[in-house]
């Protein structure tokens, strides 16, 4: 593993804290304050039908003001290791995507693994995607140009959503944007993995997050690929993909391998590995140049996929 990026050097003095039942329960009760967009972007919350037998799914929808025609969209899935998080934590980035690209961004409020084990979160995301397509005319969205994206656990859910959408054949995402995605529960049981320089999301947190989400031991048999997309044997037919991860991220190996496998079956996949960056670096140090450039690469990828 490489040394820490100079822009992120302050993280050397930040201790790693692992998540467990108590810390995650406390953090679930702490909701970030929603960001009120400045003129040019509007935000509203809509509800769409949930999975069969489950509650409605809420989407936090950010749109450019005064749209004159249908525009592309992205459904966004927040991170939090399947144990914490909510859509409001990504308000600033989602507003920035709307301003920069002129697209609509709809952030899904899904059930966490702590509330309902897999596949609830992926099914909620799928219901959100279908609901977005069903209301495309009202929201002035081009249903043929919808990307799916997410960070960390949300990136893993987004990858699972791409698999689910492919298999059901009802809606077809145009692109997937996977930001240091949580793809493989088997990383928990690896014994050959150098984790000495891993920061923020630790080995212990990973075990707790996956165990909570799966409702069974990570690495055991019978884990659905919709929950752990790296378990999927055939990745052919998935939408073009962008994957970004840091070299000090616990998920680096599984993300790089997923990109390799996508390319192997002919799925266009751009991979960006940020040297010296750790999990969630862009959220913790959002103003640093390395984080700004990381976000700009995501915006560039979405522009090429949705607007070219």
C-alpha positions as CSV (number, residue, x, y, z in Angstrom):
1,X,0.0,0.0,0.0
2,X,1.1,3.5,-0.7
3,X,1.6,6.3,1.8
4,X,-1.2,8.8,2.5
5,X,-1.8,11.5,0.0
6,X,-0.3,14.9,0.9
7,X,-3.7,16.6,0.7
8,X,-5.0,14.2,3.3
9,X,-2.0,14.3,5.7
10,X,-4.2,15.5,8.6
11,X,-5.8,12.1,8.7
12,X,-2.6,10.6,10.1
13,X,-3.6,12.0,13.5
14,X,-7.2,10.8,13.3
15,X,-7.7,7.5,15.1
16,X,-9.6,4.7,13.4
17,X,-13.0,4.0,15.0
18,X,-14.7,0.8,14.3
19,X,-18.5,0.6,14.1
20,X,-20.6,-1.8,16.3
21,X,-24.1,-2.0,17.6
22,X,-23.8,0.9,20.0
23,X,-22.0,3.4,17.8
24,X,-24.2,2.7,14.8
25,X,-27.4,3.0,16.9
26,X,-26.2,6.4,18.2
27,X,-25.3,7.7,14.7
28,X,-28.5,6.6,13.2
29,X,-30.3,9.0,15.5
30,X,-28.1,11.9,14.3
31,X,-29.5,13.3,11.1
32,X,-27.6,15.9,9.1
33,X,-29.3,19.2,8.4
34,X,-30.7,19.2,4.9
35,X,-29.0,21.7,2.5
36,X,-31.4,24.3,1.1
37,X,-30.3,24.9,-2.6
38,X,-29.6,28.4,-3.7
39,X,-31.7,29.8,-6.7
40,X,-31.3,27.6,-9.8
41,X,-32.0,24.3,-8.1
42,X,-35.2,23.1,-6.5
43,X,-35.6,20.1,-4.1
44,X,-38.7,18.1,-3.2
45,X,-39.5,14.7,-1.7
46,X,-41.8,12.4,-3.6
47,X,-43.1,8.9,-2.6
48,X,-43.3,6.0,-5.0
49,X,-44.8,2.5,-4.5
50,X,-42.4,0.3,-2.6
51,X,-41.6,-3.4,-3.1
52,X,-44.5,-5.8,-2.7
53,X,-45.6,-5.9,0.9
54,X,-43.2,-3.1,1.9
55,X,-43.6,0.6,2.7
56,X,-43.5,3.4,0.0
57,X,-40.0,4.6,-1.0
58,X,-39.1,8.2,-0.7
59,X,-37.0,10.0,-3.3
60,X,-35.3,13.3,-2.5
61,X,-35.4,15.0,-6.0
62,X,-33.1,17.8,-7.0
63,X,-34.0,19.5,-10.3
64,X,-32.8,22.5,-12.4
65,X,-35.2,25.4,-12.3
66,X,-37.5,26.0,-15.3
67,X,-36.8,23.0,-17.4
68,X,-38.0,23.4,-20.9
69,X,-37.5,19.8,-22.0
70,X,-36.7,16.3,-20.5
71,X,-33.2,15.9,-19.2
72,X,-31.1,12.9,-18.1
73,X,-31.2,11.8,-14.4
74,X,-29.3,9.9,-11.8
75,X,-30.7,7.9,-9.0
76,X,-28.3,8.2,-6.1
77,X,-27.8,5.8,-3.2
78,X,-26.1,7.0,-0.1
79,X,-23.4,5.2,1.8
80,X,-23.1,4.2,5.5
81,X,-21.9,0.6,5.5
82,X,-25.5,-0.7,5.6
83,X,-25.7,0.5,9.2
84,X,-26.1,4.3,9.1
85,X,-26.7,7.1,6.7
86,X,-29.5,9.0,4.9
87,X,-30.0,10.9,1.6
88,X,-29.4,14.3,3.2
89,X,-25.7,13.5,3.8
90,X,-25.1,13.9,0.1
91,X,-27.2,17.0,-0.5
92,X,-24.2,19.2,-1.4
93,X,-22.8,16.8,-3.9
94,X,-26.2,16.1,-5.5
95,X,-26.9,19.8,-5.8
96,X,-23.5,20.3,-7.4
97,X,-24.3,17.6,-10.0
98,X,-27.5,19.3,-10.9
99,X,-25.8,22.7,-11.3
100,X,-22.8,21.3,-13.2
101,X,-24.6,19.0,-15.6
102,X,-28.2,20.2,-15.7
103,X,-29.6,16.8,-14.8
104,X,-32.1,15.7,-12.2
105,X,-30.7,13.7,-9.2
106,X,-33.1,11.6,-7.1
107,X,-31.6,10.3,-3.8
108,X,-33.3,7.2,-2.4
109,X,-34.3,6.7,1.2
110,X,-33.9,3.0,1.6
111,X,-34.2,0.6,4.5
112,X,-30.8,0.0,6.1
113,X,-29.6,-3.5,6.9
114,X,-30.1,-2.7,10.6
115,X,-33.8,-2.2,9.9
116,X,-34.3,-5.0,7.3
117,X,-31.6,-7.4,6.0
118,X,-30.9,-7.9,2.3
119,X,-32.4,-7.7,-0.2
120,X,-34.6,-4.9,1.2
121,X,-32.2,-2.1,0.3
122,X,-31.8,-3.2,-3.3
123,X,-35.5,-3.8,-3.7
124,X,-36.1,-0.3,-2.3
125,X,-33.6,1.1,-4.8
126,X,-35.3,-0.8,-7.6
127,X,-38.7,0.5,-6.6
128,X,-37.2,4.0,-6.6
129,X,-35.9,3.5,-10.1
130,X,-39.2,2.2,-11.4
131,X,-41.0,5.0,-9.7
132,X,-38.7,7.6,-11.3
133,X,-39.4,6.1,-14.7
134,X,-43.1,6.0,-14.1
135,X,-43.1,9.7,-13.2
136,X,-40.6,10.7,-15.9
137,X,-43.0,13.1,-17.7
138,X,-44.0,14.9,-14.5
139,X,-40.3,15.3,-13.4
140,X,-39.2,16.1,-16.9
141,X,-36.8,13.2,-17.1
142,X,-35.6,11.3,-20.1
143,X,-36.3,7.7,-19.1
144,X,-33.7,6.4,-21.6
145,X,-31.0,8.4,-19.9
146,X,-31.0,7.4,-16.2
147,X,-27.8,6.6,-14.4
148,X,-27.5,4.8,-11.1
149,X,-24.9,5.8,-8.6
150,X,-23.8,5.5,-5.1
151,X,-20.9,5.6,-2.6
152,X,-19.6,2.8,-0.3
153,X,-22.5,0.6,0.7
154,X,-24.6,2.7,-1.7
155,X,-22.2,1.9,-4.5
156,X,-22.7,-1.8,-3.7
157,X,-26.4,-1.3,-3.7
158,X,-26.1,0.5,-7.0
159,X,-24.2,-2.4,-8.5
160,X,-26.8,-4.8,-7.2
161,X,-29.5,-2.6,-8.7
162,X,-27.8,-2.8,-12.1
163,X,-27.9,-6.6,-11.8
164,X,-31.5,-6.6,-10.7
165,X,-32.6,-4.3,-13.5
166,X,-30.7,-6.3,-16.1
167,X,-32.3,-9.6,-14.9
168,X,-35.9,-8.2,-14.7
169,X,-35.7,-6.4,-17.9
170,X,-38.3,-3.7,-17.0
171,X,-36.0,-0.7,-16.9
172,X,-32.5,-0.3,-18.3
173,X,-30.1,2.1,-16.6
174,X,-27.8,4.0,-19.0
175,X,-24.7,4.1,-16.7
176,X,-23.5,3.2,-13.3
177,X,-21.3,5.4,-11.1
178,X,-19.7,3.4,-8.3
179,X,-17.7,5.4,-5.7
180,X,-15.5,3.1,-3.6
181,X,-18.3,0.5,-3.7
182,X,-18.8,-2.2,-1.1
183,X,-19.1,-5.2,-3.4
184,X,-17.7,-8.4,-1.8
185,X,-18.6,-9.8,1.6
186,X,-15.7,-12.3,1.2
187,X,-13.2,-9.5,1.8
188,X,-14.2,-10.0,5.5
189,X,-12.7,-13.5,5.6
190,X,-9.5,-12.8,3.6
191,X,-6.3,-13.8,5.3
192,X,-3.9,-12.5,2.6
193,X,-5.0,-8.9,2.7
194,X,-2.6,-6.1,3.8
195,X,-4.8,-3.8,5.9
196,X,-2.1,-2.1,7.9
197,X,-2.7,1.3,6.3
198,X,-6.4,1.1,5.9
199,X,-8.3,4.1,7.4
200,X,-11.8,5.1,8.3
201,X,-13.7,1.9,7.3
202,X,-11.9,-0.8,9.2
203,X,-11.8,-4.6,9.0
204,X,-14.0,-4.7,12.2
205,X,-16.5,-2.3,10.8
206,X,-16.7,-4.2,7.5
207,X,-17.5,-7.4,9.3
208,X,-20.2,-5.8,11.4
209,X,-21.7,-4.0,8.3
210,X,-21.8,-7.1,6.2
211,X,-23.1,-9.3,9.0
212,X,-25.9,-6.8,9.7
213,X,-26.8,-6.5,6.0
214,X,-26.7,-10.2,5.1
215,X,-28.3,-11.5,8.3
216,X,-25.6,-14.3,8.2
217,X,-21.9,-14.7,8.4
218,X,-20.0,-13.0,5.6
219,X,-18.2,-15.3,3.3
220,X,-20.7,-18.2,3.8
221,X,-22.5,-19.9,1.0
222,X,-25.8,-18.8,-0.4
223,X,-25.1,-15.0,-0.4
224,X,-27.2,-13.3,-3.2
225,X,-25.3,-11.4,-5.9
226,X,-27.9,-8.7,-5.5
227,X,-26.5,-8.2,-2.0
228,X,-22.8,-8.8,-2.8
229,X,-22.4,-8.1,-6.6
230,X,-18.9,-9.5,-6.7
231,X,-20.6,-12.9,-6.2
232,X,-22.2,-12.6,-9.7
233,X,-20.5,-15.1,-12.1
234,X,-21.6,-13.4,-15.3
235,X,-21.4,-9.6,-15.6
236,X,-22.2,-9.4,-19.3
237,X,-24.9,-7.0,-20.4
238,X,-24.4,-4.4,-17.6
239,X,-24.4,-0.7,-18.4
240,X,-21.1,1.2,-18.9
241,X,-19.4,1.9,-15.6
242,X,-17.1,4.3,-13.7
243,X,-15.4,3.0,-10.5
244,X,-13.3,5.2,-8.2
245,X,-11.5,4.1,-5.1
246,X,-8.4,5.0,-3.1
247,X,-5.3,3.0,-2.7
248,X,-5.7,2.9,1.1
249,X,-9.3,1.8,0.9
250,X,-10.2,-1.6,2.3
251,X,-12.3,-2.1,-0.9
252,X,-9.5,-1.4,-3.4
253,X,-8.9,-5.0,-4.3
254,X,-12.6,-5.9,-4.7
255,X,-13.3,-2.8,-6.8
256,X,-10.3,-3.2,-9.1
257,X,-11.2,-6.9,-9.6
258,X,-14.9,-5.9,-10.4
259,X,-13.6,-3.4,-13.0
260,X,-11.4,-6.1,-14.5
261,X,-14.2,-8.6,-14.8
262,X,-16.6,-6.0,-16.3
263,X,-14.0,-5.2,-19.0
264,X,-13.3,-8.9,-19.6
265,X,-17.0,-9.4,-20.7
266,X,-17.0,-6.3,-22.9
267,X,-18.7,-3.8,-20.5
268,X,-17.0,-0.4,-20.8
269,X,-15.5,0.4,-17.4
270,X,-13.3,3.3,-16.4
271,X,-11.3,2.7,-13.2
272,X,-9.7,5.5,-11.2
273,X,-7.5,4.6,-8.2
274,X,-6.5,7.6,-6.2
275,X,-3.0,7.0,-4.7
276,X,-2.9,7.6,-1.0
277,X,-6.6,8.1,-0.5
278,X,-8.7,6.2,2.0
279,X,-12.3,5.3,2.3
280,X,-14.6,8.4,2.4
281,X,-11.7,10.8,1.9
282,X,-13.8,13.1,-0.3
283,X,-16.5,13.4,2.3
284,X,-14.1,14.1,5.2
285,X,-11.9,16.5,3.3
286,X,-14.2,17.8,0.6
287,X,-12.3,21.1,0.0
288,X,-8.9,19.5,-0.7
289,X,-7.7,19.4,-4.3
290,X,-7.6,15.6,-4.4
291,X,-11.3,15.5,-3.4
292,X,-12.4,18.2,-5.8
293,X,-10.6,16.4,-8.7
294,X,-12.2,13.1,-7.7
295,X,-15.7,14.7,-7.9
296,X,-14.8,16.4,-11.2
297,X,-13.9,13.0,-12.6
298,X,-17.4,11.7,-11.6
299,X,-19.1,14.7,-13.2
300,X,-17.0,14.2,-16.4
301,X,-18.0,10.5,-16.6
302,X,-21.7,11.4,-16.1
303,X,-21.4,14.1,-18.8
304,X,-20.0,11.7,-21.3
305,X,-22.5,9.0,-20.5
306,X,-25.7,11.1,-20.3
307,X,-25.1,14.3,-22.3
308,X,-22.9,13.4,-25.3
